[in-house]
Amino acid sequence: MGRLTGGDPSLLRRINSAVVLHALRAATVSPDVQDPGDGTDPDGGADGEANRADDLGADRGADRGVDRAAPGCATLTDLTRVTGLSRPTVEGVVEGLTADGLVVEVPAEEGGVRRQGRPARRFRFRAEAGHLLGIEIGAHRVGALLTDLDGRPLGSTVREVSEKASADERLDRVRTAVADLLRRVGVARYSLRAVGVGSPGIVDADGTVHLCTALPGWTGLRLGERLRRSFRCPVLVENDANTAAVAEHWKGAAVGSDDVVYVVAGLSPGAGSLIGGRLHRGFGGAAGEIGALHLLGREATPEEMLSTTGEPLIPLDEDQVARVFALARAGDTRARAAVDRFIRRLVHDVAALVQALDPEVVVVGGWASGLDGILDPLRDELARYCLRPPQVAQSLLGEAAVVTGALRLALDHVEEELFAVESTVTTRRGGR
């Protein structure tokens, strides 16, 4: 759909299409809903709010001997009533959307049980008209999630990759994983409408990785440009902690909360945040980089803090860190001291964000979130140091958080393009 401006000669037609398509997509018609089937508008069409698609399921009075509507379908009368558009306008819009493959008429036998008289024509949004792809790129794995235009999962895949892999090797792994997923599900690459990508590092609006210490050869990588060569649709690249925050807000531990901090608990922690229901990237995409806070006081690095030998840990060696926690649980004095230092640092980093942003909930994810002895101390210390302690919850999506958030990026893009929603969680402001 793109940005709608007053100078666009097709503005009204495009708005009408978006309004009708939005209503069809959101249609949740109850089997008990009745339709007169004669083209009349039961409520006079006075309501012009496009987002009142839930009205399609409202009770419309007594049975007049017509079809019972099928869930997910809407009649022209339904659409006229919900959108406030005239019936001829709705008919023209539906005809155009049908020609574009985004809407299909539902046969009478699928639309309900016929009572008497001419059955009303029923239509539904074709979620299968296109597909969306979410991609996760990490130090040890790459993953992909494929859905229809409603965000319903069709398939997923995860592939291991060496933390020492070059940028080219890692991207080849991504392309192979995506190709295998599309082949297995039976989806053509050209049907993809948008691709979202979650990647470590500070990511510019054009998909260039400005800075990344986690992956070899990633700093300065034109990731968006490289991946766009493999697809015929928009590719949106976002920091992985940001995509995880979006995912938890959409389907995880932060559903219903608009002020959220998602913490990637690890040797070098990071964070993504939502403020007022919008993803907060900062001016240059560096918001939430709490892993660099130790530089302010020239303190020990996280790798040094968790060491029990005096030698820094390998930053991406998760097994090595897990062993330190296991030794601490077994009573090892040095390991306990190391874990205490790690938790104090994590609390310090998270508290800085909490004091600045005042989130309702802090979601803890990343590989360390599942280790014993993380959440309770974090809750206790935040309650001690923060003016208004937030809720602290463990991620419900776990390892799927980043790829789920990447998929949400693609879904947000399609919603802006097709349904002309005012703004989405991940909409960039001012072209950034």
PyMOL commands that set and color helices and strands:
alter all, ss='L'
color gray80, all
select helices_A, chain A and resi 11-25+53-57+76-83+87-99+108-111+127-129+167-185+189-191+223-228+240-251+290-295+302-305+318-329+333-357+367-370+375-385+398-419
alter helices_A, ss='H'
color red, helices_A
select strands_A, chain A and resi 74-75+103-106+122-125+131-137+141-148+153-160+192-199+202-203+209-211+235-239+260-264+270-275+278-280+361-365+391-394
alter strands_A, ss='S'
color yellow, strands_A
deselect
rebuild
show_as cartoon
